[in-house]
Amino acid sequence: MLETARCTRGMVVAPHHLAAEAGLAMLRDGGNAIEAMVAAAATIAVVYPHMNGLGGDNFWLVSEGGKPPVGIDACGAAAGLATREHYAALGHTAAIPSRGPLAALTVAGAVSGWQAALELSAKWGGRLPLERLLADAVHYARAGFPASATQVKNNIGKRAELEHVPGFASQFMPGGQHPEVGDLFKLPLLAATFEHLHRAGLDDFYRGDLARQMAAELEASGSPLRLADLERHRALMVAPLAVRLTHGTAFGMPPPTQGLASMMILGLFDRLGVQAAEGFDYVHGLVEATKQAFLVRDRHVTDPAHMSVDPAAYLTPSALDERARQIDPATALAWPQPVSQGDTVWLGAIDAEGRAVSFIQSVYWEFGSGLVLPGSGVVWQNRGTSFALDPGKQNALLPYRRPFHTIQPAMALLDDGRVMPYGTMGGEGQPQTQAAIYTRHVMYGQDLQAAINAPRWLLGRTWGSVATNLRVESRLGEDVIGRLRAAGHDVEVIGAFDEVMGHAGALVLHRSSPRAGTIEGAADPRSDGRAAGF
């Protein structure tokens, strides 16, 4: 079993070890946490191509020297032509297609997130050239990387719905066959795209030759996206949401992400008085806090330009007190509620100066829309399929509207001086796993790696599953599982270390004696990742 990694000069954690090593190389070269994260993010866009890429979105929380973090929102909006009428004219009145060109209806914001973060890095004195930051991504895309088990599993599992999407088979099924685990897998078009970006600059993705090429290919494929949609996009600097807890303050991204749900779960559970982790009271309390948070999320969270409430109002002590009183310590609230699915990577970095990054990047479903642009090898996300074609729904489709995001990074600044970036992929499971990691490590003192190794649960959907019940890993134990069922939870027991629970990670920087300057890191045994430090 993995053990907590410790070092003093810098560390990167990622769900693929090659991405963690790429970020660590930047720290060794004198780069900062942001530069390390861009290198890791670019590399994982290559070596985990089913989970994220240049055609997706990302979000950042960045803390300098233990200060409250700033947020970067690199979420792309819907195309100007993406209207209910447009889809109705093409025969789609119930839902937006989940795959193919019509699913590729939102701008890909990921590259703009890298760009905005590097502008912040420059203020810190960041000096590594873009060519160096992208070098590992270029190398693995051109020379090849060993195909992971999760890539192959998803290639096989999603083949029927993706192999006829333009560009998918030629890129991910060369010769008509999926790779086997360990086969050398190459993405030469993507290598050339990275090389173009380091020559032309990241802004070229939106307002340059690459943008014009991609826009023409998107239009030719049948996507509603146009060059004007790419040109109007900018990443946003935003103020994170914050919730005050017994041991410190936790931070999450504001809407359109579900960061509010993550913060609410912690705020509610903090009020329940649970005395120990792992037993029935612990799991039941977190699941019931999740339900209360999801009720608020599903009613209110959308593009903030279309919200009528202030999300921070749900994180005040009085609001959390009132909602916590609605949690029954012995009986499950009836469930399910409408939910969504997703696919993502979380990465974290801390440098020698104590600067910390919590980062998440996604193409939404496995392989996103499946649409691969023929000139660049970019796989476009299908995040816009979360929009509803019913104008009465909370997240109804409108031109230029930003979609609801399950993905959100998290960070905590603890009263004893510790800085803790943490997160996971996994759709509905993200805020639940974040809460498990935080509570186990911070509230109950578990070793960081042990907090991630420990058995997890998931209420709702993820990884394309239609299940809305409470799935629990078998290691949770018969006694706890039996008591959950007796309390009214619809429990399904799954594998001991099941990938459906997501790929989590966490870092902790100690800022007070006797561990001042020590960095701890933990990666998920359910992933191909590691915490790489020096």
RODO-2510 file (C-alpha; in nm, 4 decimals, decimal comma):
residues 534
     n   res          X          Y          Z
     1     m     0,0000     0,0000     0,0000
     2     l     0,1158     0,3545    -0,0719
     3     e     0,2659     0,5551     0,2122
     4     t     0,2703     0,9329     0,2588
     5     a     0,5588     1,0920     0,0654
     6     r     0,7592     1,3646     0,2409
     7     c     1,0129     1,6208     0,1212
     8     t     1,1145     1,9843     0,1750
     9     r     1,1908     2,1508    -0,1602
    10     g     0,8733     2,0917    -0,3625
    11     m     0,6215     1,8269    -0,4598
    12     v     0,3662     1,7524    -0,7312
    13     v     0,0867     1,4958    -0,7073
    14     a    -0,1035     1,3723    -1,0124
    15     p    -0,3129     1,0673    -1,1066
    16     h    -0,0458     0,9654    -1,3618
    17     h     0,3159     0,9315    -1,2522
    18     l     0,4561     1,0792    -1,5761
    19     a     0,2605     1,4001    -1,5152
    20     a     0,3857     1,4191    -1,1565
    21     e     0,7437     1,3706    -1,2775
    22     a     0,6994     1,6390    -1,5443
    23     g     0,5912     1,8873    -1,2792
    24     l     0,8713     1,7845    -1,0456
    25     a     1,1255     1,8469    -1,3230
    26     m     1,0121     2,2093    -1,3371
    27     l     1,0605     2,2482    -0,9621
    28     r     1,4083     2,1000    -0,9920
    29     d     1,4823     2,3528    -1,2681
    30     g     1,3940     2,6370    -1,0324
    31     g     1,0363     2,6776    -1,1474
    32     n     0,7476     2,7648    -0,9188
    33     a     0,4285     2,5750    -0,8381
    34     i     0,2356     2,7272    -1,1296
    35     e     0,5064     2,6392    -1,3798
    36     a     0,5158     2,2874    -1,2393
    37     m     0,1406     2,2628    -1,2734
    38     v     0,1352     2,3779    -1,6371
    39     a     0,3964     2,1147    -1,7227
    40     a     0,2020     1,8457    -1,5361
    41     a    -0,1290     1,9570    -1,6897
    42     a     0,0117     1,9492    -2,0426
    43     t     0,1666     1,6073    -1,9847
    44     i    -0,1464     1,4530    -1,8391
    45     a    -0,3426     1,5887    -2,1351
    46     v    -0,1304     1,3469    -2,3385
    47     v    -0,0907     1,0422    -2,1136
    48     y    -0,4504     1,0394    -1,9832
    49     p    -0,6245     1,1474    -2,3069
    50     h    -0,9574     0,9914    -2,2130
    51     m    -0,9930     1,2145    -1,9060
    52     n    -0,8724     1,5589    -2,0074
    53     g    -0,7018     1,7605    -2,2762
    54     l    -0,6622     2,0878    -2,4635
    55     g    -1,0254     2,0604    -2,5706
    56     g    -1,1557     2,0767    -2,2118
    57     d    -1,1834     2,3228    -1,9224
    58     n    -0,9904     2,3755    -1,6004
    59     f    -1,0077     2,5566    -1,2669
    60     w    -0,7303     2,6712    -1,0332
    61     l    -0,6870     2,7702    -0,6690
    62     v    -0,3504     2,9375    -0,6116
    63     s    -0,2114     3,0413    -0,2714
    64     e     0,1065     3,2418    -0,2226
    65     g     0,2900     3,1811     0,1027
    66     g    -0,0137     3,0678     0,2999
    67     k    -0,2318     3,3605     0,1937
    68     p    -0,5982     3,3029     0,0998
    69     p    -0,6059     3,1634    -0,2538
    70     v    -0,7141     3,3300    -0,5747
    71     g    -0,9214     3,1409    -0,8288
    72     i    -0,8873     3,1016    -1,2044
    73     d    -1,2048     3,0058    -1,3882
    74     a    -1,1201     2,8678    -1,7337
    75     c    -1,4674     2,7487    -1,8257
    76     g    -1,5787     2,7967    -2,1847
    77     a    -1,9238     2,9272    -2,2712
    78     a    -2,1794     2,7925    -2,5151
    79     a    -2,1511     2,8908    -2,8799
    80     g    -2,3456     3,1894    -3,0066
    81     l    -2,5321     2,9528    -3,2404
    82     a    -2,6113     2,7034    -2,9636
    83     t    -2,9837     2,7667    -2,9258
    84     r    -3,2810     2,5435    -2,8579
    85     e    -3,4051     2,6333    -3,2048
    86     h    -3,0772     2,5174    -3,3599
    87     y    -3,1074     2,1755    -3,1976
    88     a    -3,4808     2,1482    -3,2675
    89     a    -3,4184     2,2125    -3,6358
    90     l    -3,1813     1,9152    -3,6313
    91     g    -3,4412     1,6941    -3,4647
    92     h    -3,3254     1,7235    -3,1025
    93     t    -3,5938     1,8568    -2,8700
    94     a    -3,5509     1,6356    -2,5617
    95     a    -3,1756     1,6554    -2,5020
    96     i    -2,8493     1,7635    -2,6600
    97     p    -2,6687     1,4634    -2,8120
    98     s    -2,4028     1,3379    -2,5714
    99     r    -2,1455     1,2510    -2,8364
   100     g    -2,0326     1,3835    -3,1713
   101     p    -2,0119     1,7342    -3,3212
   102     l    -2,3420     1,8545    -3,1727
   103     a    -2,2059     1,7701    -2,8273
   104     a    -1,9071     1,9975    -2,8946
   105     l    -2,0928     2,3205    -2,8215
   106     t    -1,8821     2,5022    -2,5602
   107     v    -1,5456     2,6734    -2,5967
   108     a    -1,2499     2,4801    -2,4584
   109     g    -1,1098     2,6936    -2,1782
   110     a    -0,8147     2,4821    -2,0587
   111     v    -0,5389     2,6584    -2,2529
   112     s    -0,6657     2,9979    -2,1352
   113     g    -0,6344     2,8718    -1,7772
   114     w    -0,2701     2,7838    -1,8348
   115     q    -0,2186     3,1292    -1,9881
   116     a    -0,3822     3,3153    -1,6978
   117     a    -0,1861     3,1127    -1,4442
   118     l     0,1447     3,1848    -1,6186
   119     e     0,0650     3,5564    -1,6125
   120     l     0,0320     3,5225    -1,2346
   121     s     0,3540     3,3187    -1,2275
   122     a     0,5390     3,6006    -1,4027
   123     k     0,4503     3,8296    -1,1109
   124     w     0,6232     3,5781    -0,8849
   125     g     0,9336     3,5920    -1,1032
   126     g     0,8543     3,2772    -1,3001
   127     r     1,1138     3,2407    -1,5723
   128     l     1,0851     2,8987    -1,7383
   129     p     1,0094     2,9273    -2,1133
   130     l     0,6887     2,7801    -2,2513
   131     e     0,8898     2,5411    -2,4666
   132     r     1,0384     2,3886    -2,1514
   133     l     0,6997     2,3636    -1,9804
   134     l     0,5531     2,1746    -2,2752
   135     a     0,8581     1,9600    -2,3504
   136     d     0,7436     1,6421    -2,1750
   137     a     0,3987     1,6659    -2,3325
   138     v     0,5594     1,6982    -2,6770
   139     h     0,7925     1,4066    -2,6092
   140     y     0,5240     1,1637    -2,4927
   141     a     0,2847     1,2642    -2,7687
   142     r     0,5480     1,2101    -3,0403
   143     a     0,7633     0,9254    -2,9032
   144     g     0,4723     0,7530    -2,7306
   145     f     0,3754     0,6499    -2,3801
   146     p     0,2596     0,3142    -2,2404
   147     a    -0,1200     0,2987    -2,2586
   148     s    -0,2703     0,2814    -1,9098
   149     a    -0,5276     0,0292    -1,7970
   150     t    -0,7860     0,3024    -1,7478
   151     q    -0,7328     0,4377    -2,1010
   152     v    -0,7742     0,0908    -2,2495
   153     k    -1,0753     0,0126    -2,0319
   154     n    -1,2533     0,3266    -2,1465
   155     n    -1,1449     0,2798    -2,5073
   156     i    -1,3130    -0,0607    -2,5041
   157     g    -1,6147     0,0409    -2,2987
   158     k    -1,6968     0,3510    -2,5026
   159     r    -1,6058     0,2156    -2,8468
   160     a    -1,9616     0,1576    -2,9645
   161     e    -2,0680     0,5177    -2,8985
   162     l    -1,7476     0,6821    -3,0185
   163     e    -1,5929     0,4932    -3,3086
   164     h    -1,8162     0,6656    -3,5639
   165     v    -1,7549     1,0177    -3,4290
   166     p    -1,5311     1,2109    -3,6717
   167     g    -1,1634     1,1645    -3,5967
   168     f    -1,2019     0,9334    -3,2972
   169     a    -1,1118     0,6003    -3,4569
   170     s    -0,8121     0,7351    -3,6470
   171     q    -0,6604     0,8800    -3,3279
   172     f    -0,7604     0,6294    -3,0594
   173     m    -0,8080     0,3101    -3,2621
   174     p    -0,5229     0,3123    -3,5135
   175     g    -0,5663     0,0266    -3,7598
   176     g    -0,9158    -0,0254    -3,6230
   177     q    -0,7952    -0,1634    -3,2899
   178     h    -0,7720    -0,0236    -2,9394
   179     p    -0,4312    -0,0440    -2,7705
   180     e    -0,3509    -0,3081    -2,5120
   181     v    -0,2260    -0,2098    -2,1664
   182     g     0,1406    -0,1148    -2,1962
   183     d     0,1385    -0,0689    -2,5737
   184     l     0,3296     0,2382    -2,6896
   185     f     0,0615     0,4919    -2,7847
   186     k     0,1423     0,8008    -2,9915
   187     l    -0,0429     1,1255    -3,0591
   188     p     0,1658     1,2944    -3,3311
   189     l    -0,0936     1,5567    -3,4218
   190     l    -0,1117     1,6668    -3,0604
   191     a     0,2688     1,6870    -3,0445
   192     a     0,2682     1,9255    -3,3393
   193     t    -0,0058     2,1334    -3,1750
   194     f     0,1967     2,1731    -2,8555
   195     e     0,4992     2,2751    -3,0626
   196     h     0,2909     2,5325    -3,2465
   197     l     0,1674     2,6745    -2,9159
   198     h     0,5155     2,7185    -2,7727
   199     r     0,6186     2,9029    -3,0907
   200     a     0,3062     3,1159    -3,1341
   201     g     0,2001     3,1510    -2,7696
   202     l    -0,0984     3,0081    -2,5849
   203     d    -0,3295     3,2869    -2,7019
   204     d    -0,3041     3,1432    -3,0540
   205     f    -0,5495     2,8762    -2,9407
   206     y    -0,8187     3,1470    -2,9344
   207     r    -0,7039     3,4316    -3,1574
   208     g    -0,4456     3,2974    -3,4005
   209     d    -0,3754     3,0502    -3,6772
   210     l    -0,4628     2,7504    -3,4624
   211     a    -0,7942     2,9122    -3,3635
   212     r    -0,8825     2,9733    -3,7262
   213     q    -0,7947     2,6160    -3,8219
   214     m    -0,9922     2,4638    -3,5347
   215     a    -1,2933     2,6889    -3,5956
   216     a    -1,3080     2,5843    -3,9588
   217     e    -1,2856     2,2177    -3,8618
   218     l    -1,5488     2,2521    -3,5910
   219     e    -1,7876     2,4146    -3,8366
   220     a    -1,7171     2,1525    -4,1034
   221     s    -1,7909     1,8740    -3,8536
   222     g    -2,1331     2,0165    -3,7664
   223     s    -2,0474     2,1803    -3,4330
   224     p    -2,2174     2,5146    -3,3623
   225     l    -1,8853     2,6663    -3,2474
   226     r    -1,7306     2,9409    -3,4586
   227     l    -1,4146     3,1517    -3,4558
   228     a    -1,6001     3,4385    -3,2876
   229     d    -1,6775     3,2099    -2,9929
   230     l    -1,3095     3,1305    -2,9460
   231     e    -1,2088     3,4948    -2,9847
   232     r    -1,4473     3,6202    -2,7147
   233     h    -1,3199     3,3743    -2,4546
   234     r    -1,0983     3,4772    -2,1618
   235     a    -1,0179     3,2971    -1,8381
   236     l    -1,1503     3,4804    -1,5309
   237     m    -0,9781     3,5662    -1,2045
   238     v    -1,2374     3,5015    -0,9337
   239     a    -1,2698     3,5124    -0,5555
   240     p    -1,3097     3,1605    -0,4128
   241     l    -1,5894     3,0604    -0,1803
   242     a    -1,4792     3,0072     0,1796
   243     v    -1,6250     2,8300     0,4813
   244     r    -1,4991     2,8706     0,8361
   245     l    -1,4517     2,5363     1,0132
   246     t    -1,3322     2,4261     1,3565
   247     h    -0,9742     2,3684     1,2420
   248     g    -0,9366     2,6360     0,9748
   249     t    -1,0890     2,7702     0,6539
   250     a    -1,1674     2,5675     0,3415
   251     f    -1,1846     2,7217    -0,0047
   252     g    -1,3611     2,6153    -0,3231
   253     m    -1,4499     2,7601    -0,6603
   254     p    -1,7704     2,9630    -0,7006
   255     p    -2,0402     2,8823    -0,9597
   256     p    -2,0669     2,7576    -1,2254
   257     t    -1,8811     2,4797    -1,0375
   258     q    -2,0256     2,2699    -0,7559
   259     g    -1,7674     2,4160    -0,5180
   260     l    -2,0551     2,5422    -0,3052
   261     a    -2,1627     2,1823    -0,2421
   262     s    -1,8118     2,0865    -0,1331
   263     m    -1,7938     2,3753     0,1137
   264     m    -2,1457     2,3104     0,2452
   265     i    -2,0730     1,9428     0,3155
   266     l    -1,7774     2,0393     0,5333
   267     g    -1,9674     2,3173     0,7075
   268     l    -2,2633     2,0915     0,7834
   269     f    -2,0615     1,7922     0,8986
   270     d    -1,8518     2,0160     1,1225
   271     r    -2,1719     2,0856     1,3168
   272     l    -2,2827     1,7240     1,3692
   273     g    -2,0504     1,6402     1,6585
   274     v    -1,9337     1,3087     1,5161
   275     q    -1,6632     1,1797     1,7515
   276     a    -1,4670     0,9385     1,5278
   277     a    -1,4099     0,8502     1,1649
   278     e    -1,5058     0,5309     0,9795
   279     g    -1,8111     0,4200     1,1782
   280     f    -2,1802     0,4545     1,0900
   281     d    -2,2136     0,8030     1,2411
   282     y    -1,9247     0,9260     1,0269
   283     v    -2,0401     0,7861     0,6916
   284     h    -2,4094     0,8552     0,7522
   285     g    -2,3323     1,2114     0,8635
   286     l    -2,1291     1,2898     0,5536
   287     v    -2,3847     1,1295     0,3201
   288     e    -2,6704     1,3257     0,4762
   289     a    -2,4654     1,6480     0,4624
   290     t    -2,4073     1,5700     0,0945
   291     k    -2,7810     1,5415     0,0315
   292     q    -2,8484     1,8796     0,1923
   293     a    -2,5696     2,0388    -0,0114
   294     f    -2,6905     1,8813    -0,3353
   295     l    -3,0433     2,0107    -0,2784
   296     v    -2,9061     2,3647    -0,2724
   297     r    -2,6683     2,3020    -0,5605
   298     d    -2,9328     2,1532    -0,7891
   299     r    -3,1785     2,4341    -0,7178
   300     h    -2,9444     2,7292    -0,7551
   301     v    -2,6006     2,6668    -0,9073
   302     t    -2,5552     2,7651    -1,2701
   303     d    -2,3721     3,0350    -1,4652
   304     p    -2,3424     3,3102    -1,2016
   305     a    -2,4727     3,5625    -1,4555
   306     h    -2,8045     3,3755    -1,4354
   307     m    -2,8202     3,3222    -1,0571
   308     s    -3,0562     3,5151    -0,8322
   309     v    -2,8891     3,4138    -0,5036
   310     d    -2,5480     3,4748    -0,3486
   311     p    -2,3821     3,1337    -0,2987
   312     a    -2,1844     3,2668    -0,0029
   313     a    -2,5153     3,3167     0,1820
   314     y    -2,5401     2,9368     0,2206
   315     l    -2,2027     2,9274     0,3974
   316     t    -2,2814     3,1677     0,6803
   317     p    -2,2887     3,0183     1,0329
   318     s    -2,6618     3,0774     1,0684
   319     a    -2,7469     2,9191     0,7319
   320     l    -2,5324     2,6147     0,8057
   321     d    -2,6751     2,5840     1,1582
   322     e    -3,0301     2,5845     1,0224
   323     r    -2,9617     2,3255     0,7535
   324     a    -2,7585     2,1020     0,9865
   325     r    -3,0643     2,0786     1,2127
   326     q    -3,2477     1,9108     0,9231
   327     i    -3,0074     1,6140     0,9282
   328     d    -3,1445     1,3109     1,1121
   329     p    -2,8558     1,1300     1,2879
   330     a    -3,0265     0,7930     1,2527
   331     t    -3,2394     0,7983     0,9347
   332     a    -3,1557     0,8596     0,5691
   333     l    -3,3307     1,1361     0,3768
   334     a    -3,5233     0,9938     0,0809
   335     w    -3,3139     1,0043    -0,2363
   336     p    -3,2269     1,0370    -0,5345
   337     q    -3,2272     1,3782    -0,6928
   338     p    -3,1397     1,4603    -1,0583
   339     v    -2,7633     1,4382    -1,1071
   340     s    -2,4929     1,4346    -1,3728
   341     q    -2,1834     1,2388    -1,4766
   342     g    -1,8251     1,3297    -1,5577
   343     d    -1,4562     1,2497    -1,6045
   344     t    -1,1632     1,4552    -1,4815
   345     v    -0,8100     1,4798    -1,3363
   346     w    -0,6991     1,6616    -1,0187
   347     l    -0,3376     1,7698    -0,9631
   348     g    -0,1613     1,9651    -0,6891
   349     a     0,1754     2,1349    -0,6449
   350     i     0,3701     2,3096    -0,3683
   351     d     0,7064     2,4774    -0,4250
   352     a     0,9957     2,5656    -0,1945
   353     e     0,8544     2,9154    -0,1347
   354     g     0,5297     2,7726     0,0027
   355     r     0,3222     2,8586    -0,3029
   356     a     0,0445     2,6047    -0,3518
   357     v    -0,1804     2,5088    -0,6425
   358     s    -0,4957     2,2975    -0,6488
   359     f    -0,5924     2,2275    -1,0107
   360     i    -0,8559     2,0307    -1,1985
   361     q    -0,8953     1,9686    -1,5721
   362     s    -1,1653     1,7840    -1,7627
   363     v    -1,3305     1,6979    -2,0948
   364     y    -1,6487     1,5969    -1,9030
   365     w    -1,7370     1,2404    -2,0142
   366     e    -1,4693     0,9871    -2,1117
   367     f    -1,3118     1,1238    -2,4334
   368     g    -1,5533     1,4203    -2,4176
   369     s    -1,7632     1,4566    -2,7312
   370     g    -1,5321     1,2102    -2,9064
   371     l    -1,4772     1,4675    -3,1826
   372     v    -1,1074     1,4837    -3,2737
   373     l    -1,0097     1,7818    -3,4889
   374     p    -0,8128     1,6492    -3,7888
   375     g    -0,5497     1,9228    -3,8052
   376     s    -0,4578     1,9417    -3,4370
   377     g    -0,5554     1,6151    -3,2691
   378     v    -0,7551     1,8116    -3,0083
   379     v    -1,0390     1,6106    -2,8523
   380     w    -1,3276     1,8482    -2,7842
   381     q    -1,5218     1,8328    -2,4598
   382     n    -1,8957     1,7646    -2,4290
   383     r    -1,9472     1,9813    -2,1204
   384     g    -2,2347     2,1610    -2,2915
   385     t    -2,4482     1,8468    -2,2867
   386     s    -2,5218     1,9357    -1,9243
   387     f    -2,7457     2,2131    -2,0606
   388     a    -3,1180     2,1389    -2,0774
   389     l    -3,3303     2,2054    -2,3857
   390     d    -3,6282     2,2729    -2,1584
   391     p    -3,6266     2,6531    -2,1038
   392     g    -3,7757     2,6056    -1,7576
   393     k    -3,4785     2,4106    -1,6236
   394     q    -3,2101     2,5583    -1,3973
   395     n    -2,9349     2,5086    -1,6557
   396     a    -3,1300     2,5781    -1,9729
   397     l    -2,9307     2,6236    -2,2940
   398     l    -2,8665     2,9836    -2,3970
   399     p    -2,6019     3,1295    -2,6293
   400     y    -2,2859     3,2303    -2,4424
   401     r    -2,4107     3,0760    -2,1190
   402     r    -2,1456     2,8928    -1,9169
   403     p    -2,2325     2,5337    -1,8239
   404     f    -2,2662     2,3864    -1,4765
   405     h    -1,9418     2,2136    -1,3744
   406     t    -1,9047     1,9188    -1,1416
   407     i    -1,5304     1,9823    -1,1324
   408     q    -1,3754     2,2037    -0,8667
   409     p    -1,0419     2,2068    -0,6842
   410     a    -1,0233     2,2538    -0,3070
   411     m    -0,7762     2,4025    -0,0627
   412     a    -0,7649     2,4534     0,3136
   413     l    -0,5652     2,6954     0,5273
   414     l    -0,5543     2,5478     0,8759
   415     d    -0,5212     2,7396     1,2002
   416     d    -0,1921     2,5646     1,2838
   417     g    -0,0374     2,7065     0,9649
   418     r    -0,0762     2,4062     0,7365
   419     v    -0,1672     2,4648     0,3713
   420     m    -0,3584     2,1781     0,2115
   421     p    -0,4483     2,1622    -0,1592
   422     y    -0,6623     1,8536    -0,2270
   423     g    -0,9125     1,7160    -0,4738
   424     t    -1,0305     1,4343    -0,6955
   425     m    -1,2045     1,3478    -1,0168
   426     g    -1,5365     1,1656    -1,0191
   427     g    -1,8451     1,3741    -1,1022
   428     e    -2,0930     1,3648    -0,8137
   429     g    -1,8258     1,1984    -0,6036
   430     q    -1,5890     1,4957    -0,6068
   431     p    -1,7288     1,6945    -0,3124
   432     q    -1,7921     1,3719    -0,1218
   433     t    -1,4357     1,2470    -0,1572
   434     q    -1,3003     1,5934    -0,0807
   435     a    -1,4992     1,5888     0,2427
   436     a    -1,3723     1,2425     0,3318
   437     i    -1,0092     1,3429     0,2787
   438     y    -1,0425     1,6667     0,4760
   439     t    -1,2316     1,5189     0,7693
   440     r    -1,0163     1,2085     0,7999
   441     h    -0,6891     1,3998     0,7922
   442     v    -0,7766     1,7314     0,9577
   443     m    -1,0575     1,6483     1,2004
   444     y    -0,9557     1,2950     1,3001
   445     g    -0,5796     1,3052     1,2522
   446     q    -0,5368     1,0261     0,9997
   447     d    -0,2105     1,0058     0,8065
   448     l    -0,2557     1,1821     0,4704
   449     q    -0,2047     0,8743     0,2545
   450     a    -0,4196     0,6649     0,4884
   451     a    -0,7018     0,9186     0,4446
   452     i    -0,6915     0,8590     0,0673
   453     n    -0,6398     0,4818     0,0925
   454     a    -0,9406     0,4433     0,3242
   455     p    -1,2669     0,3001     0,1867
   456     r    -1,4930     0,5507     0,0166
   457     w    -1,8545     0,5856    -0,0872
   458     l    -2,0409     0,7708    -0,3606
   459     l    -2,3961     0,8994    -0,3623
   460     g    -2,5076     0,9613    -0,7202
   461     r    -2,3591     0,9241    -1,0647
   462     t    -2,0121     0,9246    -1,2118
   463     w    -1,8129     0,7648    -1,4931
   464     g    -2,1190     0,7231    -1,7138
   465     s    -2,3139     0,5170    -1,4583
   466     v    -2,6910     0,5674    -1,4326
   467     a    -2,6941     0,4627    -1,0668
   468     t    -2,8136     0,7191    -0,8123
   469     n    -2,7850     0,4942    -0,5071
   470     l    -2,5153     0,4899    -0,2380
   471     r    -2,2220     0,2826    -0,3603
   472     v    -1,9687     0,1803    -0,0966
   473     e    -1,6383     0,0012    -0,1254
   474     s    -1,6493    -0,3447     0,0305
   475     r    -1,3747    -0,2553     0,2808
   476     l    -1,6181    -0,0272     0,4623
   477     g    -1,7149    -0,3331     0,6662
   478     e    -2,0275    -0,5417     0,7145
   479     d    -2,1327    -0,3695     1,0372
   480     v    -2,1283    -0,0178     0,8884
   481     i    -2,2900    -0,1346     0,5653
   482     g    -2,5647    -0,3136     0,7584
   483     r    -2,6372    -0,0076     0,9729
   484     l    -2,6501     0,2152     0,6640
   485     r    -2,9101    -0,0139     0,5092
   486     a    -3,1086    -0,0238     0,8322
   487     a    -3,1119     0,3578     0,8345
   488     g    -3,2748     0,3586     0,4905
   489     h    -2,9791     0,4031     0,2556
   490     d    -3,0025     0,2224    -0,0795
   491     v    -2,6572     0,0629    -0,0534
   492     e    -2,4681    -0,1133    -0,3321
   493     v    -2,1385    -0,2802    -0,2378
   494     i    -1,8660    -0,2525    -0,5030
   495     g    -1,4946    -0,3369    -0,5307
   496     a    -1,2405    -0,2903    -0,2537
   497     f    -1,0475    -0,0204    -0,4441
   498     d    -1,2971     0,0693    -0,7140
   499     e    -1,2029     0,3242    -0,9810
   500     v    -1,5579     0,4590    -0,9749
   501     m    -1,4552     0,6344    -0,6533
   502     g    -1,2216     0,8579    -0,8518
   503     h    -0,8535     0,9432    -0,8403
   504     a    -0,7859     1,1629    -0,5382
   505     g    -0,4747     1,3418    -0,4220
   506     a    -0,3580     1,5840    -0,1546
   507     l    -0,0582     1,7848    -0,0399
   508     v     0,0126     1,9428     0,2978
   509     l     0,2749     2,2085     0,3687
   510     h     0,3701     2,2420     0,7358
   511     r     0,4517     2,5974     0,8399
   512     s     0,5144     2,5551     1,2132
   513     s     0,7608     2,3532     1,4237
   514     p     0,8597     2,0770     1,4508
   515     r     0,7736     2,0087     1,0847
   516     a     0,8119     2,3590     0,9430
   517     g     0,9018     2,3390     0,5744
   518     t     0,8028     1,9748     0,5368
   519     i     0,5711     1,8864     0,2483
   520     e     0,3561     1,5723     0,2602
   521     g     0,1882     1,4228    -0,0438
   522     a    -0,0501     1,1382    -0,1215
   523     a    -0,1820     0,9884    -0,4451
   524     d    -0,4705     0,7495    -0,4971
   525     p    -0,4003     0,3739    -0,5179
   526     r    -0,7011     0,3597    -0,7513
   527     s    -0,5006     0,5593    -1,0114
   528     d    -0,1668     0,5455    -1,1955
   529     g    -0,0437     0,8418    -0,9954
   530     r     0,2168     0,9352    -0,7429
   531     a     0,3348     1,2181    -0,5238
   532     a     0,6748     1,3225    -0,6600
   533     g     0,8968     1,5461    -0,4473
   534     f     1,2569     1,6392    -0,3774
***
